[in-house]
């Protein structure tokens, strides 16, 4: 709902009374101060959990609804008096978003050296964009559901800059008093506040300097910043890259309870800056706690979208004292992390703490088929130590044809086929799966295995399946293997015509493989004239569909076949009528 769209006050009250989640949207579109003051008084005293959640929802949105100063102030003062840490955390974060300076540059001139340089500075938006406090004369004589005119354009922030700075200081004053009066509650209260910030709130370095409460909570003791009346600023010669965790009340953050809060904050925080700050404090003051972080918490770090937190989780996992006690299922879940660096650490730890006999063969194959290289290598390492004896074992390792890791696909296929191609375990269905793999490297490994000494070399069923492959690289391997197969004593020459036909029609590009196929089929026409009627149509189509150099090679092969077998001239003239085999006779 647009902020300028008129909303009847009766509708706002109806949403409020019914506990309707559209209430916040409606109240932001209502801009009459008197009615808003009445509503704010009812809202702050409402005991329903729903009303409390609506306040938090309201504060998560930009404080830019015209004439809503009275709502913000009344709610803020009420929860401040109630000493409500959670609500005050939401107000502190919301007030820090009210100020956003812009980085500007201005020229500076040095009279002595007569040089000009540009100096960067931060500029605030003019106060004229802020909402003035309406007076009685400014109130329009219209029904209360009409929008307020002339106070503020939608998209501006509430309050003057003077008031914004005051609200920021007052919100932080609340937490400073908690640190002095209730030191045991201070870390939890500030952790709630830090969890309210988002990455968009702290996208630039100047946003950190604009966030008064956050800067005090996280960096008040830092020697990089100097705190003034309204803003912290960098000391001379320092930069934001030097800023490290130096919180207010540093001793309170060193307690064991504070360490637990920091661990929870790593997962709950919505801003990368807050997570980095918490990690720095944990490393500095809670090294003992880091060694005792539960594995279930580390798994939450590894599953996080933040790559830095994933790496921190891998670091904690390496220091954990529970590694030798972890079940295999937990290790397998840890391997599902998305960060490659963290994954490398996890696989090394698993190789160190888990024996191969703790995994069954199916689990090893599943790991070896994983796409990340570290996981696939780990699974392959476990497989190497296994003895493959039973027929069921062979069926399981045939699943390696589904491997997705190109890095070890070739090696994995050779290892599997050495066992699947044994005299006792050979099965064409299992072997053929590797030639149909989706990963090229797996198919290359299968061709490394398919040599004259393998059982697949003499298996006609396997070769017939290879002819039906959809992969171009397999077709090229078939063409290259035809010459070797033709000279092998165990090959039945009657199988070759259909083999050549399928291969030649399956070639979709030129090159030496296609020239080889053209030569082989012309030799077949010459040596086996009984198959000429079957082969010549294929050869004719191939000649017409290739480039000129390859076409000349094919035509030369046809002419050579006719010279060796003159009785083929009639078939050639039928399928290649444009080829004049006897030009001299035609001239006479």
ABEGO torsion letter per residue (X at the ends): XBAABBBBAAAAAAAAAAGBAAAAAAAAABABAAAAAAAAAAAAABABAAAAAAAAAAAABBBABBGAAAAAAAAAAAAAAAGBAAAAAAAAAAAAAABBBBBBBBBBBBAAAGBBBBBBBBBBBBAAABBBBBBAAABBBBBAABBBBGABBBGBBBEBAAAAAAAAAAAAAAAAAAAAABAAAAAAAAAAAAAABBAAAAABAAAAAABAAAAAAAAAABAABBBBAABBBBBBGBBAAABBBBBBGAAAAABAAAAAAAAAAAAABABAAAAAAAAAAAAAAAAAAAAABBAAAAAAAAABABAAAAAAAAAAAAABAAAAABBAAAAAAAAABABAAAAAAAAAAAAAABBAAABBAAAAAAAAABABAAAAAAAAAAAAABBBABAAAAAAAAAAAABABAAAAAAAAAAAAAAAABAAABBAAAAAAAAABABAAAAAAAAAABBAABAAAABAAAAAAAAABABAAAAAAAAAAAAAAAABAABBAAAAAAAAAAAAAABABBEAAAAAAAAAAAAAAAABAAAAAAAAAAAAAAAAABBAAAAAAAAAAAAAAAAABAAAAAAAAAABAABBABAAAAAX
